[in-house]
Structure formats: C-alpha cells, structure tokens
Amino acid sequence: MNRIENAFKNKPIFMPYFPLGYPNLDTSIDVIETLAKNGADLIEVGISFSDPLADGPVIQKATQIALEQGITVKKSLAAIAELRNRGVTIPLILMGYFNPMLAYGLEKFIQDAKEAGADGFIVPDLPPEEAGEFQSLVGDLPLIQMLAPTSPNERMESIARNAKGFIYLVSVTGVTGARTSISDGLGDLIARVREHTSAKVCVGFGIGTPEQAKQVGLLADGVIVGSACVKTIGSSEKPVEAAKQFAAEFRSALQELKK
C-alpha cells in the first residue's frame, strides 16, 4: 500500500499547504516537519513561482518572499529529501506550476522528485489535455487533477474517471483564500464528482477555520487548508510553534468525525 492510500485509511484527512522557502528555507522545512508530526495526514508542499495564477494574495506574497530568499526547484527537492531524512513518513505532494518544472527539465524534475521522496504532483496550469508527456514520465506516482464548480459535466466525468491519488475539488470559483462560509452547493458538487469515480475527493479553496474544516469533513474524504495555514504560520514570531498549534486544532476538529 502506498503512502497516499494509507493516509486515507482514517478519513477525513487534514491536508495543509505550505510553500518551501517561506519565510526562509530552514524555517519552512521545520514548519512542514512540525505539521507532519502534529496532525497533518498529507501535506501539499509548495514550489514557488513568480506567476502563481491559481493563488490568492496570501500565497502569492509568501511565494514571492520565498523567491526573494533564493528558493529554487533544486533546493525544494533537496528539502523534500531532508524531510524524509528527519523521519517524515506522511505523503508529500509537490504543488507547483509547469514553467519551473519545464525549465529544470521535465524528465529530470520527475526523477529527482521521486528520488527525494515525493508522492505525487499537483500542477494547476497543466490541463489533462496537455499532460500526456508528464503522465508518461511520472509512472506510478499520481498527477492529481483539479475540478471546479464550473467544470462541465463531460470534463468532470473524464477527469474523475481517470483520477489517480485523489481528486482536488475546488469548492469555489476564483483563487485560493479563506472565506467566511462554506459553499451551500458543496454537498451536491461532491455527489456529482462521486457519480463518476471511486477516487477519494478532497476539498480546498476557502477553508479557513477548524469549524469549517469539520463541515467539509462531513462531506469529503479530505480537507485542504492553504491560505489560512500560510497566513497563521507566516505572521507568527514563532512559526514552528504556530504550525504545531495550527495542526493540532485542525486534527482535533476532524478527529471528532473519525470516531
């Protein structure tokens, strides 16, 4: 059983996002290790890019700072290896945009990511229609696809039917960022996706509090928390302590649903 399958044995799972290099490389590695060891079931690890089109202002600012601090794809992959050396055993999914991967060399990037210990990839600007080369190189690691409320039924069916790892379901239209409430139509949206797949469905975009995570966890297999995680940890004078508390609070909220 691979690490992703193993993570979903105890649903709903908590999946925070945090970018490598923010507020600096060493701290980001410490933060991700802390999230992993204090409640995260799977972590979406950000690879910074200068034009993160799917991300809202919080993550845009964080990844810009990471780039200013000198983060690179090579350093990001080395950080994944370092996290494995520190005993992080949960799935680490690399979330990044296609251009830096292409500049690094696509085949080399995927091979180096595998060797470092990555469990899969999320590439928001690589649609399935253009992902043939990536899919052929990635082998048994999943290229996780995103679905949105605006996805036409035919496209939703095609992506869901061919899904590997899990489906990243965008709960709202627009970019990443915490919202004040959960979309009223989320349950219906999840049901639409599940008509076409047995893959796990994880929901992201707009989840900012443990209570909201609990609401989503009643419906989905996993809860993805990005902007709120980055903002809470990044604004703290003690980011590692903030990461520990953040993970514990979300773990506690979702733990109630696992009983």
N, C-alpha and C positions, 0 to 999 in steps of 0.2 A: 504494500500500500504506500502510495507516495504521500509527501507531506501535506499537500492540499486536501486530498481525500481524508487523511487522518484528522485534519483540523475540523472538518465538517461533521465529525462523529458526535460532536457536542454542540448542537445548534441552539440558538442563533449565535453566530460568531461575531466577534468585535475586530474590526479591521481599520486601524488608524493609518493615516498617510503622514509621512514626514520626509522632507527633502534633505538629501545629503549636502553638507556644506553650510547649513544654516543653524545657528548664527556663525559657526565656523565648522570645519570638518571634524575636529576631535569631539566637540560638544555634540554634533549631530549623531556621531557613532554612539556616544554614551547615551543619548536620548533614545535612539532606536533600540539599543540593548535593554534599556530600562522599560520601555513599552513592552518589549517581548517577554520580559521576565516578571511583569506585574499585571498581566491581564489580557494583552493582545493575543488573539488566536492566529492572526496573519497580518503582515504589515505590507502596505503599499509604499515602497521606497522610491522617493522622487529623484529623477535625474534632471538637473536644471537645464533650462533652455531659455534663450533670450526672447522668444515669442511664444509663450505658453497659451495658445488660443482658447483652450477649454477652461482655463483657470481664472478665478476672480482675483480681486485686488490683494487679498491676504497672501495667497500662494504666489502670485506674481511678484510681490515685494520680497518675499522670502527667497525665492529662487534667484531674483536679481542680486540680492545680498550675497547669496552663495556663489554666484558667478564672480562678483566683485572680490570675494575672498579667495578666488582661484580654483574653485571646484571644476573638475573635468570629468569626462566619461571614464578615463583610465583610473582616476582617483576614486571615483564612485564604485567601480568594480572591485578595486582593492579594498574598499570599505566593507563591501559585502563579504569578502573573504575574511576580513578582520572580525566581523560579527560572528561568522561561523567558528573562527578560532576561539572566540570568547564563550562559546557554548550556546549560542542562539540556535535553536532547533526548529522553531516555527517557520512556516512558509514566508519567504521574502519575494514579493512580486515587484519587478522593476517597472515603474511608471515613468515614461518619458516620451519625447516627441521624435519623429522619424529622422529629422535632419542630422542631429548629433550622432545617431547610430550609423547613418549613411556615411558621414564624414569620418567616423572611426574605422569604417569598413564593416559592412553588414555581417559577413560571414565571421570575421574576427570578433566582432562585438558579441554575437550569439555564443560563439565558442568560449570566449573569455568569461561571459556571464555564467555559463554552465559550470565552468571550472571554479568560479568564485563561490558558487553555491546558490545562485538564483533559481527560483522555482517557476517562473513564468514572466510574461510581459504584458503590459497594457500600453498601447500606442494610440492615443486619441485621434491623431491625424492620419492614421493609416486605415482606410476603409477596407472591408473584406475583399472588394473587387480588385484592389491593388496589392493585396497582401500575399500573393502567390509565392514570391521568392522568399519572403520572411517565413511563411509556413513551411516551405520545403527545407529551409535551413534549421528551423527550430526543433525538428524531430519530435520527441515525446514531451517536450515542455509546451504548455499551452500559451497561445496568443489569445488573451482574453478580450472578448468583444464587448462593446458598449451598446446599449439600447436606450432610446429616449422615448418619452411620451409621444413625440412627433413621428416616430418610426412607422412607416406604412405597414399594414398587416403582412404583405408579401415579404418585405425585407425582414420584419420581425421574425416571421416563420423561418426564413432561410438562416438567419444568424442563430436563432435559438436551436434549430435542428442540428447545426454543426458545431455547437458550443463545446469548448474544452475548458477544464478547470472549474469555471463558474461564469455566470453572466453578470456583468456590471450594469445594473439598471439605474439610469439617471432618473431621479424621481421628479425633477422639474426641468422646464426649459431654461436655457441660459447657462451661465458659467457657475463654477464652484462657489460656495459661500454658504454660511449658516443662514437659515430662515427662521421666522418666528413660529411657524407651524408646519405640520406635515401635510402634504397634498391630500385633499379629500379623495381623489381618484386613485390613490396608490394601490389599494387592495385590488381594484379592477384591473389596473395595469399589470400587477404581478400575475393575476389569474390569466390574463391574455398571453403573457410570456409562457406560463407553465402549460398552456394548451399544446405547445409545440416542442417541449423539451423535458428531459428528466434532470438536466443540469441544475446545479444549485443557483439560486438567484440572490444576489447581494445588491443592496440599495445604497446609493451615495448621492451626494449633492444636497445640501440644505439641512443636514442633521447636525445640530449644534449642542444638544444637552443630553444627559443620560436619560431623561424622561422621554425625549423624542426618540432616542435610540430604542428604548423599550417599546414604544408604539410601533416602530418599524419592525422590531424583532418579533412582534406578534404575527407579522405577515410574511417576512422574508427569512431566508436562510442565513443572511449575514448583514451587518450594518457597517457602512464605510463612513469614517469621520475624518475629513481633511482639514478644511479651513479652521474649524474650531480647535482642532488639535494643534495646528501650527501657530495660531494666534495665542492660545493659552500658554504654550510652552515658550514660544519666542518672545513673549512680552514679560516673562518672569526673570527676576535677577538670579534665580536658581533653577535653570531649565530642567536639569535632571530630576530634581525634587518635584517640579511641576509635572513632569512626564509620569512619575510614579503615582502621583495623586490622580492625574487625569485617567490613566489606565485603570486604576483601582475603582474609580467612580463608575466608569462605563462597564467594567467587568461586573460590578455589583448589581447594576441595573439589569443587565442581561442575564445574570445568574439566576435571578428570580424566575425567569421564563424557562430555565433548563431543568427545574425541579420536577 
